[in-house]
Amino acid sequence: MITTDTAASGAAPPFHVRALTRHFIDLGDGTHGGLRQRDDKERLFREAVALLDGNARRALAEIDEHLLRGTGRMSATGAHRDTSRGLAAAWELAWPEQERAGVRPVAWVAHYGSGFRHPHIRRGSVGDR
């Protein structure tokens, strides 16, 4: 049985292990953030996107400032319906050399697919497809 309890050694698991365990529990019981209904989960997704926005922009701005010498162009979509009728949000950083090479931008993507039980976030690095 999966739980978020203290490990056998008596030490609490690290945050990322507790988060992954909650993820597995959510998959089993169909909840996310204690919520069951899709509308409620979508509201939570939109709130999370708003909370992530400043951090995502700041991280991409630091990459642009310190590594790209200000040549980058950042974009953010905000939470929106995707083609599958799920929700998505993306933060991207593109720059001239990367675009000329036909390489996709550096990105953070939050996605709550129409058939998902809960949302996911991923990053995309140069060359990811």
Secondary structure, 3 states (H helix, E strand, C coil): CCCCCCCCCCCCCCHHHHHHHHHHHHHHHCCECCECCHHHHHHHHHHHHHHHHHHHHHHHHHHHHHHCCCCCEEEECCCEECCCCCEEEEEEEECHHHHHCCCCCEEEEEEECCCCCCCEEEEECCCCC
